[in-house]
Amino acid sequence: MFEGDSSQEKSKRSEPVGGVARTAVEGLMAVLRPILALLGAFLIVIGVPLAMMTPIPFVPIGLPVVILGTVLLARNSLAGRRWMQNMLHRHPKLERFAPNWLLKLIFGDEA
């Protein structure tokens, strides 16, 4: 009977250590997510003029920057994800430019 109590005490002692580590990671992600979302919005804003100022025609330098920005924004901000989904819903012609693998990358599921 006392052995069972000691094993429960050991498990109780080991739980807070994992819980503290898990809480620290969640706290770090809570700080990191808004930063990544802002970085994504910044990359979208910078990528459009960068694409227009490309010195070589038909070389999409700004396109990867905009794609990276949309991925960061959609994956780290609920409001950003909703905004992008609403834009795709309002303007279905935009969706034809994005292949399925890109939509899966941006939204994390089949859109």
Backbone hydrogen bonds, N-H to C=O, Kabsch-Sander energy under -0.5 kcal/mol:
donor,donor_aa,acceptor,acceptor_aa,energy
5,D,1,M,-1.4
6,S,2,F,-2.0
7,S,3,E,-2.0
8,Q,4,G,-1.9
9,E,5,D,-2.2
10,K,6,S,-2.2
11,S,7,S,-2.2
12,K,8,Q,-2.2
13,R,9,E,-2.1
14,S,10,K,-2.0
15,E,11,S,-1.5
17,V,13,R,-0.6
18,G,14,S,-1.4
19,G,15,E,-2.7
20,V,16,P,-2.9
21,A,17,V,-2.0
22,R,18,G,-2.6
23,T,19,G,-2.4
24,A,20,V,-2.3
25,V,21,A,-2.1
26,E,22,R,-2.4
27,G,23,T,-2.4
28,L,24,A,-2.2
29,M,25,V,-2.5
30,A,26,E,-2.0
31,V,27,G,-1.3
32,L,28,L,-2.4
33,R,29,M,-2.7
35,I,31,V,-0.8
36,L,32,L,-2.5
37,A,33,R,-2.3
38,L,34,P,-2.4
39,L,35,I,-2.2
40,G,36,L,-2.2
41,A,37,A,-2.2
42,F,38,L,-2.4
43,L,39,L,-2.4
44,I,40,G,-2.0
45,V,41,A,-2.1
46,I,42,F,-2.5
47,G,43,L,-2.5
48,V,44,I,-1.2
50,L,46,I,-1.8
51,A,47,G,-1.9
52,M,48,V,-1.6
53,M,49,P,-2.0
54,T,51,A,-0.8
59,V,56,I,-1.2
61,I,59,V,-2.0
65,V,61,I,-0.6
66,V,62,G,-2.3
67,I,63,L,-2.5
68,L,64,P,-2.4
69,G,65,V,-2.1
70,T,66,V,-2.5
71,V,67,I,-2.3
72,L,68,L,-2.5
73,L,69,G,-2.5
74,A,70,T,-2.8
75,R,71,V,-2.3
76,N,72,L,-1.3
77,S,73,L,-1.3
81,R,77,S,-2.1
82,R,78,L,-2.3
83,W,79,A,-2.4
84,M,80,G,-2.2
85,Q,81,R,-2.4
86,N,82,R,-2.6
87,M,83,W,-2.2
88,L,84,M,-2.2
89,H,85,Q,-1.9
90,R,86,N,-2.7
91,H,87,M,-2.3
94,L,91,H,-1.7
95,E,91,H,-0.6
95,E,92,P,-0.5
96,R,92,P,-0.7
97,F,94,L,-1.0
98,A,94,L,-0.5
98,A,95,E,-0.8
103,L,99,P,-2.1
104,K,100,N,-2.4
105,L,101,W,-1.7
106,I,102,L,-2.5
107,F,103,L,-2.8
108,G,104,K,-1.7
111,A,109,D,-0.5
